[in-house]
Amino acid sequence: MRRAHGATLALRISAASGDFSVMDNIKEGWFTETCTLWPGQAMSLQVEEVLYNKKSKFQDVLVFKSKTYGNVLVLDGVIQCTERDEFAYQEMIANLAICSHPNPEKVLIIGGGDGGVLREVVKHPQVQNVVQCEIDEDVINASKKYLPGMAKGFFSPKLTLHVGDGFEFMKQNQDAFDIIITDSSDPVGPAESLFKESYYQLMKTALRPNGILCCQGECQWLHLQLIKDMQTFCKSLFPVVDYAYCTIPTYPSGQIGFMCCSKNAETNFRAPLKELSKDDIESMNLKYYNAEIHKASFILPEFARKVNITIHSKCPDTNA
């Protein structure tokens, strides 16, 4: 086991974590994330305590208590969420889709084993049934224990949890969902397939006629060509395609995007059908999302607008 050095830090492995080693990303009391997808830069958080470290059937799972961002979930060395800022991503990926659909009764979530997206989806009274497909049960169990604020959605009576492959599930459940949300990792290794045309085609077949999907869409500061390529094939599949983003400190370059697609040619993602009232926002305990943020999230900086962002011609507000 590699332990952090330094007199001010005592890294402790909980008994529940077994005999697994702390990941090599932790050195001298700091966890550091690097990746070939964002070369030449890194993200570091100071570690107070390692809470959980296990190699599951699919990936390395790490949870640590940070000095300033609360508990942090890391998969294969990449930060997935922190208690301090997770709400920005979770609220946006859920509400961009739900507030743009006229009758979002049945929702499918692919991934999202921390439970944060699920937590936001089940807040909506219009949503009657939610199916979540998460392949790694160890992520779910770790989140329930160490990220209870996110994992509370797993206890909703609206939920049907499917521990298994989302690809296979959608193949067997076509024309079934009003909304599909893909909460994926970055396009490295197995997750790379979730950014391909074949995956979006599969989601399309699993959607009902007026269905909407919202997927993790990477960062415009780092992945403009990938976003452009995704938009190109999405436009061949859906009549309405748009791209939004939010700010979140612990994601690469402090930003993450969302690819939004609709089978309904009348959808305008930039004008939400349901605008949440102040009372709604208060009762739903929203900390990032509101109607103004929804609309503004599609307005892109000039460098990104010029390179790749064009939207369906029926949308009245365009920055193409």
Buried (B, 14 or more C-beta within 10 A) or exposed (E): EEBBEEEEBEBEBBEEBEEBBBBEBBBEBBBBBBBEBBEEEEBEBBBBBBBBBBBBEBBBBBBBBBEEBBBBBBBBBBBBBBBBBBBBBBBBBBBBBBBBBEEBBBBBBBBBBBBBBBBBBBBBEEBEBBBBBBBBBBBBBBBBBBBEBBBBBBEBEBBEBBEEEBBEBBEEBEEBBBBBBBBBBBBEEEBEEBBBBEBBEBBBEBBBEBBBBBBBBBBBBBBBEBBBBBBEBBBEBBBBBBBBBBBBEBBBBBBBBBBBBBBBEEBBBBBBBBEBEEEBBEEBEBEBBBBEBBBEBBEBEEEBBEEBBBBBEEBEEBBE
